[in-house]
Amino acid sequence: MSATAASVTRHDWSLAEVKALFEQPFNDLLFQAQTVHRQHFDANRVQVSTLLSIKTGACPEDCKYCPQSGHYNTGLDKEKLMEVQKVLEAAAEAKAIGSTRFCMGAAWKHPSAKDMPYVLKMVEGVKAMGLETCMTLGKLDQEQTRALAAAGLDYYNHNLDTSPEFYGNIITTRTYADRLETLSYVRDAGMKICSGGILGMGESLDDRAGLLIQLANLPEHPESVPINMLVKVKGTPLADEQDVDPFDFIRMLAVARIMMPKSHVRLSAGREQMNEQMQALAFFAGANSIFYGEKLLTTGNPQADKDMLLFKRLGIQPEAREEHDDEVHQAAIEQALVEQRDSKLFVNAAV
């Protein structure tokens, strides 16, 4: 398959086609992915987001990878929903050091009626700062998605995690159909979708291909596709899983880029375990979004100053929001990155 042909937006990928992409020689696959990437993006710009855990722990879901699940003893301190003002303070700090999107995550099966008014105030407040807004709150109904959209939520994160066939080995408290239904409600409400998955849970190549097929064959591709490497946490059922081969992880990013040419592919959880060379290769494979800060909800992430220095060494600059994509705004972001390199503002933020 030529790079030109692969850059066409499609929604009819077959397992055989996707496996053929994975099985290409590594250099051929990366060349194809980079070619596709350059047709739709500036290859030296990376979108920068900050993630804050607004409610931590005691989640009723049994996701085997997650330290926030109430089913496992991981030693994680449980926290109630944060106060709105504290969330807005964290968002202001994130903006000051260059993030253009602020993501808020709550360890819920679904938001409760009593918590929704506070969640909506968070969205409204962050939106008023000129940041893009993103939330992950679990399963949503149609009324909740409409309320979030009306409050100004730009993105909703709801990962599929893996293929439909392997999903039952990882999660039993929510079905795959539930996840797809939430994504459908989000899209119908006019919000953008952030949805991806996790590598390293014991899945097969077919499962990795199956996840990407589910995402790419949606009526519209997710605007953001986070590709996570399992962060193994003691106390979870997946704590002793085998490490993901670095080249296999890069292949996943490259295939995601080819299949969803206009989506931002996010280098997400597990980045703390990657050396600079692997991260550079990930950007070459088409990853063009990261979380920026010191934590990813409850697990570590490369510190902000390390990210900034790596960007400088690679000649990468943060991507500005489209509606503010002018030289003055961009210069302000880059200057903030320099001035705040030693910031420790992200005690609660995640990558």
N, C-alpha and C positions, 0 to 999 in steps of 0.2 A: 504493500500500500504506500502510495506516495505521500509526502508531507502535505502537499497541496490538497489532495483528496481528503486527508485526515482532518484538515482544518475546517471542513464543512460541518456545521452544526447538525448532528443527527440524534434521533431518538429511537433507533431500531437496531441497536447493537446486539450481536449474537455472542454466545459463549465461545464459539470457535474463533470468531474474529478477535475477541479480546485476548484469548489465550495466545493467539498468534503474535499479538503485540508484545506480550510479556516474554515470549520466547525468542524475540529478535536478539541478535548480538547487541551487547550493551551499548556500544558506540553508535550503532545504527538507531537504536531506540532513543538515545539522548539527542542525537542530531535531529531526528524527526520531531521530538517534543520541543526542542529549542526553536526549530523553524516555525512550528505552529504558534508557539508562545509569542514570537516576534511579530506575527501577523496581527495580533490583537492587543499586545501590551508593550510598553517600554520595558525592555529586558533588564534595565538597571533601576527600576523603581519597585519598592516593596510596600504593600499596605501594612500599616502598624495599628494594632488594636491592644487594648488593655482589658483584662478580665478580672472582675471582682466577685468573690463569693459573698452574696448578700444573705444567704442562709445556709449554714454548714451542718452536715451530719444528720443522723437519724432518719435517713430516707427509707421509706417502706419497700422500695424496689430491691431486687436481689441480684443486680448486675454483678457478675463475678469479678469484674476488674476494679470495682469502685470502693475506695476506702470510706465513702460517705454512706454506704448501705448500712442500715440498722441490723442487717442479718449477720454482720461480721464484726469481730473485735479487733480493731486496728489501732486503738488508742487515740483516735481522733476526738478532739474536744468538740462537743456539740454546741451550736450557737443558734439563737433565735434570729428571726428576720431583723436585719440591721435597720437602724433609724434612717429615715429619708435624708436628713441633713448630713449624716455621716457618709452616705452613698454619694451625695452631691459633692462633698468635700473631696472624696477620692476621685471623682470624675474630673474636678477642676485640676487636681494634681496630675492626673493622667494627660490632660490636654496641655498642661504646662511643659511636659517633657516630650511632646511630639505625637502622642496618640491621636488618631482621627476618629476612632470608633471606640465606644465604651460598652463593654459587654458585662451583663449582670447575670449571675447564675445562682439558682436556688435548688437545694437538695429536696425536691418534692416529687411525689408521683403526679400531682397536679396542683395548681394554686387553689387555695380555699377562698370562699366568698369573703371572709374577714380580712384576708391579706391582699386581695386584689386592689382595693383603693390605694394602699401604700405603694404597691408595685406601679400603679398608673402614675402616681405623683413622682416616683423616681424617673420614669420615662420622660414625663413632661419637663422635669428639671434638667435632666441631662441634655435633652433636645434643645432646650433654651440656651445652653452654653455653646451651641454650634457644633456639637459632636454628633456623629452618627450613633444611633442607639441599637443595642442588641440585647436580647434576653434568652435565657434557657430556663424554663420553669416546669418542664415535664409535659404531660399530655394536656391539651387544651380543647375546649369545646368551641362551637362557633361564636357564641356570645362573648367569650373571653378574647378570642382572636380579634373580633371587631372592636372591642374596647381598647385593646392594646394598639391597634392600628389608629384609632381615633386619638389616642394619647400621643402619637408620634413615633411609635416603634418602627424602626427601619428594617431590622433583621430579626428573625427568630431562629435560634439554633435548636435543632432536634436531630441528633445523629441516628442513622440506621445501624451503625456499629459494625455489621458484618452482613453476610448473605442471608437470605431467608432460610436456606437449608441448615446453616450452622447456628442460627440465632437462638434456637431452643436450648443449645448447650451452654449459653451464656446468660440468658435472662428467661425467667418463667412468669414473672409478675406483670408483664405487659407484652402484648402480641406484636408481631411485625405489622399486622394490619392496623393496629392502633397507631403505630408510628406514622405510617403512610397517611392515615386519616388526618392526623394533626398537621402534617405537611400540606395536605390538600386544603384544610381550613385556613392555614396561614396564607397560602397563595391566593385563595378566594377573597381574603380580607384585604389584599393589595400589598402585603408585606413581602420582603425578600427572604429567601431561604438560605440558611447556613446548615449544611448537613453533610456528614462524612462518616468515617469509621475508624476502627482501631486495628492495627496489625500486631501480631504476637500473642494471640489468645489461643493458639493451637489450630487455627484455621488452615485450610488447604489453598493452593493456587486457585482452584475453582471458586472457592469462597471469596477470595480477594477480587477475582474477576466478577463474581456475582454481585458483590457490593457495588462496584462501579457501574455495572449494567443497570441495577436498580436506580441509581442516581441519574445516569445519563439518559435513561429511557423514560424519565418523568416528562410530562407534557412541556415543562420548561426546566432547563438545567438550574440547579441551585447556584445562586450568585457567589456563594462561598462554599468551598469543599475542604473542610479540615481533615488532614490525614494524620492520625495519631499513632505513635508507637507506644505499646503498652508500658506503663510505668508500674513496675511490680511492687506491690505494697504488702508487707508482712501482715498476715491475718486474713487476706482475701484468698479465695480459692485458686487464683491464677498467679500467686506469689512465686511459684517455682517453675513457671513456663520457660521454655527455651528462648534465648535472645533472638531477635530478628536479625537476619543477615543484612548488613548495611546496604549491599548492592540490591537486595530484594526490596528494601524500603525505597530506595531511589527509583527503582523500576515502577513501583506503585505510583509515585508522584508523576513520573513521566507518562504513564498510561492514562492517569487521570487528566493530565494536561491535554493529551491528544483527544480523548473522548469528550471533554468539556472545554473546548478551546477558549470560550469567553468567560469562564468562571475564574474567580480567584481561588487558587489552590493553596491552602494554608498548611505550612509546616508547623505542627501543633505540639501536643503532648509528647514527651520523650526527647525534646530538643536538648535538655540538659545533659543527656547521655551521648550526644553527638559532638564530635570534635569539629573544629572550624572547617576542615577540609570536606567533611561530610555535609555540613550545612551549605558550603559553597556549591557543592555538586547538586544539592537539592534545589538551589536557586537556578542552576543551569538547566535542571530537568523540568523547570516550569513552575516551581513553587514561588509565589509572589505575595504572600501574606504571612505575618507572624503575630503571635501575642508577645507583648513587650512588658516586662516587669520581672519580679522575682519569684512568683509562684503561679501555678496553674491550678486554680481552685484550692487544692490541698497538697499538690506536689510541686517540686522545684522546677525552675525554669532559669535559663541563663540570665545573669544579672544585666540590667539595662546598660551599664557602661560597657560590658563585653559585647553586647549586640551592636552598640554604636561604633565601637572600634572595628568590629568585623565589617560593618557596612562601609566604613571609611577605607579599609584595606581592599575591599572588593569594588569600590567605586559605586556603591549602591546608595540611593537616597530614598527617604520615605515618600510614599505616594500621598499627595494631598487629596482632600475631598474634591470631587468634581466641581461642586458649586463654588469652591473657593480656590480653584487651581490657578492662582496667579503668582507672579514672582515674589510679591511681598509676603503672601501667606507662606509660601514654600521657604523663603529665607527665615521667617520667624520660627518655623518648625525646626529647621536645621540648627539655628542658633540656640534654641531651647535644648536640643539634644546635647550640644557641646557644654552649655552652662550647667546642666543638671546631671552630668555624668555620674556624680557620686551620690545622687539622690537615694534616700531609703524610704521613699514614700509608699512603697508597695508591700507593706507588711501583710495586707489582706488581698492584694491583687494577684492575678494568676496569668500565666502565659498560655 
